[in-house]
Amino acid sequence: MRWLVRVLVSGAIVVYVLVDVDLGDLGRALTHVHLAPVLAATALTLGSQAISAYKWSWIAEAVGFRRSLADYTRFYFIGMFFNLFAPSTVGGDVVRALYLGAGHRRTLAAGSVVFDRASGLVSLVMLAAIAFLLFPQYRFPRSLILGAVAVGGALVVAWWAAPRLVRLLPATPRTEQLRRTVGADLAPLWRDRRLFAGIALVSLVFHLTQVAAQYVLARAVGVALPFSYCLIFHPMIAAMTALPLSVNGVGVREGGYLYFLTRINVDDSIAVTMSLLAFGVTLVGGLVGGLVFLASGATLPALRAPESKEAGVAA
């Protein structure tokens, strides 16, 4: 039922966009796309994913995993490939955790991925909230600005309170494991301030690189968007597409571009064209991950570590 709801949400928004936008204008906009900026935006996007893999390596190593940066980058891009078939980014995150844990310490591996995702989401929403406050000239609805600021502040508070809140959970075998994971295994992620600052800085560089990719994509469709406006609309659309409300952000992405770009008098066909280019760049990243997956043997790691012969004899 959840899958069906996501399909319906994506389908409904796509139908609305197709009805609202003149298909003839959309076709002409697509034929006038400049290739060089698209390639530059693709390179920036792939580079930003490598930056995010580097951030994940910091997080995983802080909780005891020892892998090379090449391994983390490989796992990350393979996760991007599996994101193409998942309703949200959760599918790729599960694959990353499986590769990192390799059947051992699965909960801790999943914790590193969740922390990586949460840190990125916090910095993303905070970037949008700060941009709203720094650039009031775009005159967005007060409810949208207050909502972004409130969500950003709530995420920061939730991040700080997480290790304290788990202590209040009722005592059950499952909650005891969660307490150990959050309170002990993942403790360095909350206690090490230098690590925390480093993760926040790398997250900021990652998001700014993706904002730069949007700035370049606008040039590909012939629009000179102010970089300050990209600082607002890209984080908001990225946060919207990360929600498990649609199939891989389809529909939500197009509707977001249509809303934000037409506010500054960009033609609706140009806005949808830019959203399609953004999806195409994401698709290229996933296909690169597919090539990495094939080069790695095209096999997923086992959910559990294989038992040794000695363990089998003992059993």
PyMOL commands that set and color helices and strands:
alter all, ss='L'
color gray80, all
select helices_A, chain A and resi 2-20+23-31+35-62+69-83+90-101+106-134+136-138+142-168+173-185+187-191+193-220+227-242+252-262+268-295+309-314
alter helices_A, ss='H'
color red, helices_A
deselect
rebuild
show_as cartoon
